[in-house]
Amino acid sequence: MPFDPSIFKAYDIRGTYPDQINEETAQAIGRGFVAYLKAGEIAVGRDMRLSSPALAAAFIEGATLQGADVVDYGMIPTDMLYFAVARDQRDGGAQITASHNPKQYNGAKMVRQEAFPLSGDDGLMEIRDMIAADRLPPPAARRGW
């Protein structure tokens, strides 16, 4: 799979859709996120960008392929997704969004238990490196959403 590692930033993942980030990339990121956290259950939300429903579905597909249960919160503000991760005691969560960037961008902000953010110093580069080196663990027994 063509993969652009520059989409992994200090605090999130973002790039232009569909050339830098697309459904195939989102699925790999979902798999890597679950593998990195060893997550059993995660939350996923998305913003209102036109590409967000397809990217969220692909991320969820990757997460479930890797063995996690996924609660899809649908279109929700990022801070509400973080609240839900902490309140509902999920193993992590991902918001499909490019935040303040122009509409051609999309990406993901990801958190672990208790809504502690993943960053370049804690998790994001490990996920990037797993995908770039094609070292994602084999998919686990598929769960659901």
Order of alpha helices (4+ residues) and beta strands (2+ residues): beta-alpha-beta-alpha-beta-alpha-beta-beta-alpha
